[in-house]
Amino acid sequence: MIAYRLALVFCVAICGVFAFRSVHAYQSERLFTQAQAERGKLLYAQHCALCHGQSLEGNPSSALSGERFMAKWGQGNLTIDDLYFLTKTQMPFGKPDSLTPQQYADIVALMLASNGYQTGDRELPPVSSELKKYRLSRQTTPAREAPARAAPAVFKSGETPVSSKPTQAELDSAGGSFSDWLLPNHDYAGRRFVDLKQINRRNASTLQPVAIYQVADESAFHNNPLVYQGVMYVATANSTMALEASTLRLKWRVDRKPKGPDGWTVHRGVGLKDGRVVRGTHDGYLLAYDAGNGKLLWERALLDRAKREMGFTMAPMLFEDLIIIGPAGSEAGVKGWVGAFRLEDGEPVWRFNTVPEEGEPGAETWKDSSARATGGGSVWAPFSLDAEKGIVYVPVSNPAPDLYTDSRLGNNLYTNSLLALDARTGKLQWYYQAVPADFHDWDLTQVSPLFEARVAGKMRKLITTAGKDGLLHVLDRETHEHLYEVPVTTRKNPDVPLSSDEGVHACPGVLGGVQWNGPAYNPGLNMLFVNAVDWCSTFRKAKEFRAGIGGFMGGTAALDPPDKSRGWLTAVDASTGVVRWRYESQRPLLAAVTTTSAELIFTGELTGDFIVLDARDGKVLYRFYTGGPLNGGIITYAINGRQYAAVNSGNATGFWRAARGSATVLLFALPERKP
């Protein structure tokens, strides 16, 4: 799945380990010394703090100490050996099992010390048979508080929003809008194309920042903003806000306190329709705010943590009276689905199982039926929609366990698949599986843009799909014919089977290919533009797979050193698949790509640079350092005759090895003409 998940799987599993109540009196054992914990502190600072914070506080990933995760993960029966096993086989991210056994034991000692365990006169040994003897229990008693009332599963304000816009007709015509940006990828077709020419190749070099809004959030900032009638809507894991789109002045902001356990705390955006701002949350809720004032209209708890459903990270698709969305969490062993809910109140309407139930079509592609219960197939990237036919296109992520295929023999439908579903009923129309029987964590992440082009002399209705395997595919939406595929990053050893003994160096790596921001299509040039990651891994299947301990990775995927990573922006002839040009970045390219009728491309780099390129040849026309990595949305629109480019700058998750930066929205425009 997306890059963020692997580190968070580690965090989530670690968090769960400490809270288990002991059947052994660990307090009397005191299995580690102060000196050992101090050694662990030095190792942690060197290998772990970038993701989990200097004091294990969990910034930008989840915390490894503190009452919140103790209360959240207070059930279970794991041992110190489970914690040691997880730490050794999964960390440091990208280089698992790269420390000595004693060093891993020292880091575990630090974790224990940070959660209230007392030091003693003997060290924690890196010996599995010894560590298995001791189960973990809460070491401190939280302060007494008045019992909190359980949050209701459904809340409704009983009020209607102050506005009833944007309407369905406006969403249907969003592809032609230059003043609004109504969906995460601009329009239902996901073309990320805007008919604006004020900023062009002659004047792009004179762009300047004209406004800035500090979101004050240091978590990963993947948000794709929306703009409607001069108002921009921005979201993070726990905050939602409305800004004036020409000045970035704050109109309203809601900072929500989670009501359930943390899930994947990456958030990629909201939906907007009929006066409602709709979003999912990492603690498993779907909710709607009044777009005019930010007042909560309704909130509904949807996810089942007993089934390892780890929250919503994607922006929802809004169509007619439906909200279409699905949960993330393949590496947690989720059994994936995508569903529709009423825009009025979140009431469930339909559900399609991306990992089929017994008797459903596709179930036969899982040779062991029990594997489907934890088979993955979550969704976390944007959908596209053929509004005329009412077909929603869904990208489904990887099967679980990711690398350990022994427990899930077969092609594992509908993982790594493009699904074409009836948006009103959820009925499957057709599908295309890009990576059957995946053993690299090569999610399908993109099912856009939808466009029409002449192929071999015939006009066809097409769909683009891409993912972490590093291939851009184009299919005919009507005949379902696969027309061509184009490598957009390095591909090496993609079909070499994994073993538990010898590692296989393969490309793309576990963070490779096309991630959460997909291609753009320029109809004037008839070209597709796509950002991609070029970063290889050494994959190794686990010798021992412990289901649920450390998630469902089922092996390791050691990344090459960060200086071996890079990014590609590839321009492809949409009719033939011929590569027209490529732009190389010194680090992976994760940010969104937007193109205009002025034949420009707006995008950004993990280095923190916002760049404007000539879409004809890839020449860089403008570059501006924003102060933080760019891995979220970059959009353009016009207000009162002035064209703007809005850039989301902020943290990537720690394992991307990028400079830190707080979440910030920056607005660029040409200098105003003097009277």
C-alpha positions in Angstrom: 0.0 0.0 0.0 1.0 3.6 0.2 4.3 4.4 1.6 3.0 5.7 4.9 1.4 2.5 5.9 4.5 0.4 6.6 5.9 2.7 9.3 2.4 3.1 10.8 1.8 -0.7 10.9 4.9 -0.8 13.1 3.6 2.0 15.2 0.1 0.5 15.6 1.5 -2.9 16.4 4.0 -1.5 18.9 1.3 0.5 20.5 -0.8 -2.6 21.0 2.0 -4.6 22.6 2.5 -2.5 25.7 -1.0 -2.5 27.0 -1.5 -6.3 27.4 -2.1 -7.5 30.9 0.4 -9.9 32.2 0.0 -13.4 33.5 3.6 -13.2 34.7 4.6 -10.6 37.4 6.9 -8.6 35.1 7.4 -5.9 37.8 9.3 -8.3 40.0 11.6 -9.4 37.2 13.1 -6.0 36.1 14.7 -7.5 33.0 16.7 -4.5 31.8 19.1 -2.0 33.3 19.3 1.8 33.2 22.5 1.5 31.2 20.8 -0.7 28.6 17.9 1.8 28.2 20.5 4.6 27.8 22.2 2.6 25.0 18.7 2.1 23.4 18.1 5.8 23.6 21.2 6.6 21.5 20.2 3.9 19.0 16.6 5.1 18.9 17.8 8.7 18.2 19.9 7.5 15.3 17.5 5.0 13.7 13.9 5.6 14.9 13.4 9.2 16.0 12.8 10.6 12.4 9.5 8.7 12.2 8.5 8.4 15.9 9.8 11.6 17.5 12.8 12.3 19.7 10.8 11.4 22.8 8.7 8.5 21.3 5.9 11.1 21.1 4.9 9.9 17.6 5.6 12.8 15.3 5.0 12.4 12.4 4.0 8.7 13.0 2.1 7.2 16.0 3.5 7.5 19.5 5.4 4.7 21.1 4.7 5.9 24.6 2.0 7.5 26.6 -1.5 7.0 27.9 -3.4 7.3 24.6 -2.0 4.3 23.0 -2.0 2.4 26.3 -5.7 3.0 26.6 -6.3 2.3 22.9 -4.4 -1.0 22.8 -5.3 -2.5 26.1 -6.4 -6.0 25.1 -4.3 -9.0 24.0 -1.6 -11.5 25.1 1.6 -10.6 23.3 5.0 -11.1 24.9 8.3 -9.2 25.0 9.5 -11.5 22.3 6.7 -10.4 20.0 7.9 -6.8 20.5 11.5 -7.8 19.9 10.5 -9.9 16.8 8.5 -7.0 15.4 11.3 -4.4 16.0 14.0 -6.6 14.6 12.1 -7.7 11.4 10.5 -4.4 10.5 12.8 -1.6 11.7 14.5 0.7 10.9 12.2 1.3 8.0 13.9 0.4 4.7 16.7 -1.5 6.5 15.1 -4.2 8.7 17.3 -6.6 10.7 20.3 -4.3 10.0 21.3 -3.9 13.7 22.7 -6.5 16.0 20.4 -8.6 18.1 21.7 -6.8 21.2 21.0 -3.4 19.7 17.4 -4.4 19.1 17.1 -5.6 22.7 18.5 -2.3 23.8 15.9 -0.4 21.8 13.2 -2.6 23.3 14.5 -1.8 26.8 14.1 1.9 26.0 10.5 1.4 24.9 9.8 -0.5 28.2 11.4 2.3 30.2 9.4 4.9 28.4 6.2 3.2 29.4 6.8 2.9 33.1 8.8 -0.3 33.4 11.3 -0.3 36.2 15.0 -0.9 35.7 16.9 -3.7 37.5 20.3 -5.2 37.7 20.3 -7.5 34.7 19.9 -6.8 31.0 17.1 -7.7 28.6 18.6 -10.6 26.6 18.2 -10.9 22.8 17.1 -14.5 23.3 13.6 -15.4 22.0 13.1 -18.3 24.4 13.7 -16.0 27.4 11.6 -13.2 26.1 8.7 -15.4 25.4 8.3 -16.0 29.2 7.1 -12.5 29.9 3.8 -10.9 28.9 3.5 -7.2 29.0 1.1 -5.3 31.3 0.3 -1.7 32.1 2.8 -0.3 34.6 1.1 2.9 35.6 -2.4 3.6 36.7 -4.0 6.5 34.9 -5.4 9.3 37.0 -9.0 8.9 38.1 -11.4 10.8 35.9 -15.1 11.0 35.6 -16.3 8.2 33.3 -16.7 9.5 29.8 -20.0 9.0 28.0 -19.6 6.7 25.0 -19.8 8.6 21.7 -23.0 7.9 19.9 -22.7 5.8 16.7 -24.8 8.4 14.9 -25.1 12.2 15.5 -27.5 14.4 13.5 -27.9 18.1 14.1 -31.3 18.2 12.5 -30.3 21.3 10.6 -29.8 21.9 6.9 -26.8 23.7 5.4 -27.0 27.4 4.7 -26.3 26.7 1.0 -27.4 24.0 -1.4 -24.4 24.3 -3.7 -22.4 23.1 -5.5 -25.2 21.2 -7.3 -25.0 17.9 -9.2 -25.1 19.9 -12.4 -22.1 21.9 -11.3 -20.1 18.8 -10.4 -21.1 17.2 -13.8 -19.6 20.2 -15.6 -16.6 20.7 -13.4 -14.3 19.6 -16.2 -14.9 22.9 -18.0 -14.6 25.1 -14.9 -11.6 27.4 -14.6 -12.8 29.3 -11.5 -13.5 26.2 -9.3 -11.7 23.0 -8.4 -14.6 20.8 -7.2 -13.1 17.3 -6.8 -9.6 16.2 -5.7 -8.6 15.6 -9.3 -10.5 18.7 -10.5 -13.5 16.8 -12.1 -15.2 13.4 -12.2 -12.9 12.3 -15.0 -9.8 13.2 -13.0 -8.1 15.0 -15.9 -6.4 17.7 -13.8 -6.7 20.0 -16.8 -7.8 23.7 -16.6 -8.5 26.0 -19.5 -6.4 28.9 -18.3 -3.7 30.9 -20.2 -2.9 33.9 -18.1 0.1 32.2 -16.7 2.0 31.0 -19.8 5.5 30.0 -20.9 6.4 33.7 -21.5 5.6 35.0 -18.1 5.8 31.9 -15.8 9.3 33.0 -14.6 7.7 36.1 -13.0 5.4 34.2 -10.7 5.5 35.2 -7.0 4.0 34.1 -3.7 1.0 36.3 -2.9 -0.4 34.6 0.2 0.3 32.0 2.8 -1.6 30.0 5.4 0.1 28.1 8.1 -2.0 25.0 8.9 0.0 24.3 12.1 0.1 20.6 11.6 3.3 18.5 11.4 1.8 15.2 10.2 2.1 14.2 6.6 0.3 16.7 4.4 -1.3 14.9 1.4 -4.3 17.1 1.1 -5.8 17.9 -2.3 -7.7 21.2 -1.8 -11.1 22.1 -3.3 -12.2 25.5 -4.4 -15.8 26.7 -4.9 -17.0 30.3 -5.5 -13.9 31.8 -4.0 -13.6 29.5 -1.0 -10.9 26.9 -0.6 -11.4 23.8 1.6 -8.4 22.1 3.2 -8.1 19.2 5.6 -5.6 17.3 7.7 -6.1 14.2 9.9 -8.1 16.0 12.6 -8.7 19.5 11.1 -11.0 20.9 8.4 -10.9 24.5 7.3 -12.3 27.0 4.8 -10.0 29.8 3.4 -10.6 32.7 1.1 -9.2 31.3 -2.1 -7.6 34.6 -3.2 -6.1 35.7 0.1 -6.0 32.5 2.2 -7.6 34.3 5.1 -9.4 31.9 7.4 -13.2 31.8 7.2 -13.7 28.9 9.6 -11.8 25.9 11.1 -12.8 22.8 13.0 -10.2 21.0 15.0 -11.9 17.7 15.8 -10.9 15.5 18.7 -10.9 11.8 17.7 -13.5 9.7 19.4 -11.9 6.3 18.8 -8.5 4.7 18.4 -6.1 6.2 15.9 -5.9 4.6 12.5 -3.9 5.7 9.5 -3.5 9.4 10.2 -2.8 10.4 6.7 -5.6 12.4 5.1 -6.1 13.3 1.4 -9.1 15.5 1.2 -12.8 16.2 1.4 -15.9 16.1 -0.8 -18.1 19.0 -1.5 -21.8 19.0 -2.6 -25.2 20.5 -1.7 -23.7 22.8 1.0 -21.9 20.0 2.7 -18.2 19.3 3.3 -17.9 15.5 3.6 -14.9 13.6 4.9 -13.8 10.4 6.6 -11.6 10.2 9.7 -8.8 8.0 10.8 -10.8 6.8 13.8 -13.5 5.4 11.6 -16.2 8.1 11.2 -17.9 9.6 8.2 -19.1 13.2 8.8 -20.5 16.3 7.1 -19.9 19.9 8.0 -21.9 22.9 6.8 -19.7 24.4 4.0 -20.8 27.9 5.0 -19.8 27.9 8.7 -18.2 24.6 9.6 -21.0 23.4 11.9 -21.2 19.7 12.2 -24.4 18.4 10.5 -24.0 14.7 11.1 -21.5 12.1 12.1 -21.6 8.3 11.8 -19.3 5.6 13.1 -18.8 3.1 10.3 -15.7 1.0 10.9 -15.3 -2.3 12.8 -11.9 -2.4 14.6 -12.5 -6.0 15.4 -12.1 -6.6 11.7 -8.9 -4.5 11.6 -10.5 -1.6 9.7 -8.0 1.2 10.2 -9.9 4.4 9.2 -10.5 6.4 6.1 -7.6 8.2 4.4 -9.1 8.9 0.9 -11.2 11.8 -0.3 -14.8 10.6 -0.8 -16.6 10.6 -4.2 -19.9 12.5 -4.1 -22.5 11.7 -6.7 -26.2 12.4 -6.7 -27.3 11.6 -3.1 -24.4 9.2 -2.4 -21.0 9.3 -0.7 -18.7 6.6 -2.1 -15.7 5.7 0.1 -13.8 2.7 1.5 -11.4 2.1 4.4 -7.6 1.8 4.3 -5.6 -0.9 6.1 -4.3 -3.8 4.0 -1.1 -4.1 6.1 -3.4 -4.4 9.2 -5.1 -7.4 7.6 -8.3 -5.7 6.7 -10.9 -7.4 4.5 -11.5 -4.6 2.1 -14.6 -3.0 0.8 -16.0 0.1 -0.9 -19.5 1.4 0.0 -22.0 4.1 -0.6 -23.7 6.2 2.1 -26.5 8.8 2.0 -25.3 12.4 1.7 -28.2 13.5 3.9 -27.1 11.5 7.0 -24.5 8.8 6.2 -27.0 6.0 6.1 -25.5 2.9 4.3 -26.8 2.2 0.9 -24.6 -0.5 -0.7 -21.3 -2.3 -0.2 -19.0 -4.1 -2.6 -16.4 -6.5 -1.1 -13.0 -6.0 -2.7 -12.1 -9.4 -1.1 -15.1 -11.5 -1.9 -17.2 -13.4 0.6 -17.8 -17.1 0.2 -20.0 -17.7 -2.9 -19.3 -14.3 -4.4 -17.6 -14.1 -7.8 -13.8 -14.0 -7.3 -13.8 -16.0 -4.1 -12.4 -19.0 -6.0 -9.2 -17.0 -6.8 -8.3 -17.5 -3.1 -7.2 -21.1 -2.8 -7.4 -21.1 1.0 -10.8 -19.5 1.9 -9.6 -18.6 5.4 -7.0 -16.2 3.8 -9.8 -13.9 2.6 -10.7 -12.9 6.2 -7.4 -10.9 6.4 -6.8 -10.6 2.6 -6.2 -6.8 2.3 -7.7 -5.1 -0.7 -8.3 -1.7 1.0 -8.8 1.5 -0.8 -6.9 4.8 -0.2 -6.6 6.7 -3.5 -9.1 8.8 -5.4 -11.9 7.3 -7.5 -13.1 8.6 -10.9 -16.6 8.6 -12.4 -18.3 8.4 -15.7 -21.2 10.6 -14.7 -23.1 10.0 -17.9 -23.2 6.2 -17.4 -23.2 6.3 -13.6 -20.0 4.1 -13.3 -17.5 4.7 -10.6 -14.0 3.5 -11.1 -12.1 2.2 -8.0 -8.4 1.4 -7.5 -8.0 -1.5 -5.1 -4.7 -2.0 -3.2 -2.6 -5.0 -2.4 -3.4 -8.4 -0.9 -2.2 -9.3 2.6 0.2 -10.5 3.7 2.1 -8.4 1.2 5.1 -10.6 0.6 4.2 -14.0 2.1 2.2 -15.6 -0.6 2.2 -19.1 0.9 -0.9 -18.3 3.0 -2.9 -16.8 0.1 -2.3 -18.9 -3.1 -4.2 -17.8 -6.2 -4.7 -14.5 -8.1 -6.5 -12.9 -5.1 -9.3 -10.9 -6.7 -10.1 -8.1 -6.5 -6.8 -6.8 -5.1 -4.6 -4.6 -7.3 -7.6 -4.2 -9.6 -9.5 -1.5 -11.4 -13.2 -2.0 -10.5 -16.0 -0.5 -12.6 -19.0 -0.4 -10.4 -22.6 0.9 -10.9 -22.4 4.0 -8.7 -26.1 3.7 -7.7 -26.1 0.0 -6.8 -22.5 -1.1 -6.3 -22.9 -3.9 -8.9 -19.7 -4.9 -10.7 -19.7 -4.0 -14.4 -16.1 -5.1 -15.2 -12.6 -5.2 -13.8 -9.0 -5.3 -14.8 -6.4 -6.8 -12.4 -3.0 -5.1 -13.0 -0.9 -7.3 -10.7 -2.4 -10.8 -10.0 -1.0 -12.7 -7.0 1.1 -9.7 -6.0 4.2 -10.3 -3.9 5.8 -6.8 -3.9 3.1 -4.6 -2.3 2.4 -3.1 -5.7 -1.0 -1.5 -5.2 -3.1 -0.2 -8.0 -3.5 3.5 -7.0 -5.0 5.4 -9.9 -8.0 5.0 -12.2 -7.9 8.4 -13.9 -8.0 10.3 -16.1 -10.9 9.3 -18.3 -10.6 10.8 -21.8 -11.3 10.3 -25.5 -8.5 10.0 -28.1 -8.0 8.6 -31.5 -6.2 5.2 -31.4 -5.2 3.5 -34.6 -7.5 5.8 -36.5 -10.6 5.3 -34.3 -12.0 7.5 -31.5 -12.1 5.6 -28.3 -13.3 6.3 -24.7 -10.3 5.5 -22.6 -9.3 5.1 -18.9 -5.8 5.4 -17.5 -4.7 3.2 -14.6 -1.4 3.1 -12.7 0.2 2.0 -9.5 3.2 1.0 -7.5 4.3 -1.5 -10.2 5.5 1.5 -12.2 3.3 0.9 -15.3 0.9 3.3 -16.9 -1.9 1.4 -18.5 -4.6 2.7 -21.0 -7.8 0.6 -21.6 -10.9 1.1 -23.6 -13.8 1.8 -21.3 -16.3 0.3 -23.6 -14.6 -2.8 -24.9 -12.4 -3.2 -21.8 -9.5 -3.9 -24.2 -6.0 -3.3 -22.8 -4.4 -1.0 -25.4 -0.9 -0.4 -24.1 1.3 0.0 -21.0 4.3 2.3 -20.4 7.0 1.9 -17.8 7.2 5.3 -16.0 10.0 4.3 -13.6 12.8 1.6 -13.4 11.5 -2.0 -13.6 13.9 -4.8 -12.6 13.3 -8.4 -11.7 9.5 -7.9 -11.4 8.8 -11.6 -11.9 11.6 -13.2 -9.8 10.0 -15.2 -6.9 10.9 -14.2 -3.4 12.5 -16.6 -0.9 13.2 -16.5 2.8 16.9 -17.0 2.2 18.1 -14.9 -0.7 16.9 -11.4 -1.1 15.7 -10.3 -4.6 16.7 -6.8 -5.6 13.7 -5.5 -7.5 12.3 -2.2 -8.9 10.0 -0.6 -8.2 10.7 -1.0 -4.5 8.1 -1.1 -1.7 7.7 2.7 -2.0 8.1 2.8 -5.8 6.0 3.6 -8.8 2.9 5.9 -8.9 1.6 6.8 -5.5 -1.4 8.7 -4.2 -1.4 11.5 -6.9 -2.1 10.4 -10.4 -1.7 11.4 -14.0 -3.0 14.6 -15.7 -4.3 14.7 -19.3 -3.9 17.7 -21.7 -6.4 17.4 -24.6 -4.7 20.1 -26.7 -1.4 18.2 -26.7 -3.1 14.7 -26.3 -0.5 13.9 -23.7 -0.6 12.2 -20.3 1.8 13.4 -17.5 2.6 11.3 -14.5 4.9 11.6 -11.5 6.6 8.5 -10.2 9.1 7.2 -7.6 12.3 5.4 -8.7 13.5 3.6 -5.5 14.4 -0.1 -5.5 14.2 -2.6 -2.6 15.7 -5.9 -1.7 12.6 -8.1 -1.0 12.7 -11.1 1.2 9.8 -13.4 2.2 9.5 -14.1 5.9 10.8 -17.4 7.3 8.2 -17.2 9.9 4.9 -15.3 9.5 3.2 -14.3 12.7 -0.2 -13.0 11.6 -1.1 -9.7 13.1 2.3 -9.1 14.9 3.8 -6.2 13.1 0.9 -6.2 10.7 0.6 -8.4 7.6 3.8 -7.5 5.7 5.0 -11.1 5.8 8.6 -10.2 5.0 11.0 -7.3 4.5 11.7 -4.9 1.7 14.9 -3.1 2.5 15.1 0.1 0.5 18.3 1.2 -1.3 20.0 4.2 0.3 18.0 7.5 -0.1 20.7 8.9 -2.4 19.8 6.1 -4.8 16.2 7.3 -5.0 14.9 9.7 -7.6 11.7 10.8 -9.4 10.4 10.9 -12.9 7.8 13.1 -14.6 7.0 11.3 -17.8 5.1 12.7 -20.8 3.3 10.1 -22.8 1.4 10.3 -26.2 -2.1 9.4 -25.1 -2.9 7.7 -28.4 0.2 5.5 -28.9 1.9 5.2 -25.5 5.1 6.7 -26.9 7.2 8.6 -24.3 7.7 12.2 -25.5 10.0 13.4 -22.7 11.0 12.8 -19.1 12.0 15.1 -16.3 14.3 13.7 -13.7 14.2 14.9 -10.0 16.8 14.1 -7.5 14.2 12.6 -5.1 10.9 10.8 -5.6 8.1 12.7 -7.2 4.9 12.5 -5.0 3.1 15.8 -5.6 0.0 16.2 -7.8 0.4 17.2 -11.5 -1.8 19.8 -13.1 -1.8 21.0 -16.7 -3.4 23.9 -18.5 -4.4 25.1 -22.0 -1.3 27.4 -21.9 0.6 24.1 -22.3 2.1 24.3 -18.8 2.6 21.8 -16.0 2.4 22.7 -12.3 3.9 20.2 -9.9 6.3 19.9 -7.0 9.3 18.0 -5.6 10.1 16.2 -2.4 13.0 18.7 -2.1 10.4 21.4 -1.4 10.4 23.1 -4.8 7.3 24.2 -6.6 8.0 24.0 -10.3 6.3 25.0 -13.5 7.4 23.2 -16.7 6.7 23.6 -20.4 4.4 20.7 -21.2 5.8 20.4 -24.7 9.4 19.5 -23.7 9.7 19.4 -19.9 11.8 22.5 -19.6 11.6 24.1 -16.1 10.3 27.6 -16.4 9.9 28.5 -12.7 11.2 27.1 -9.4 10.4 28.2 -5.8 11.5 26.6 -2.6 8.4 26.4 -0.3 10.1 25.3 2.9 8.8 21.8 3.1 8.4 18.7 1.0 5.7 18.8 -1.7 3.6 15.6 -1.7 0.1 16.9 -1.8 -2.2 18.8 -4.1 -1.2 21.6 -6.5 -4.1 23.3 -8.3 -4.8 26.3 -10.4 -8.0 28.5 -10.8 -9.0 32.1 -11.5 -10.9 34.6 -9.3 -11.9 38.0 -10.6 -9.8 37.6 -13.7 -6.6 36.6 -11.9 -5.1 33.1 -12.2 -3.7 31.5 -9.0 -1.7 28.4 -8.3 -2.2 26.9 -4.8 0.5 24.6 -3.4 0.3 22.3 -0.4 3.7 22.1 1.3 4.3 20.1 4.4 5.8 16.9 5.8 6.1 13.6 4.1 6.3 10.6 6.4 9.7 10.1 7.9 10.8 7.1 5.8 10.9 9.3 2.7 14.0 10.8 4.2 12.9 14.3 3.3 13.5 17.6 5.1 10.8 18.5 7.7 8.2 21.2 7.2 4.9 22.2 8.8 1.7 22.0 6.7 1.4 25.2 4.7 -0.8 26.4 1.8 1.0 28.9 -0.5 -0.7 30.9 -3.2 1.2 32.1 -6.4 0.2 34.5 -9.1 1.7 36.9 -11.6 2.6 40.4 -10.3 -0.4 42.7 -10.5 -0.3 45.3 -13.2 0.2 48.9 -11.9 -2.6 51.3 -13.1 
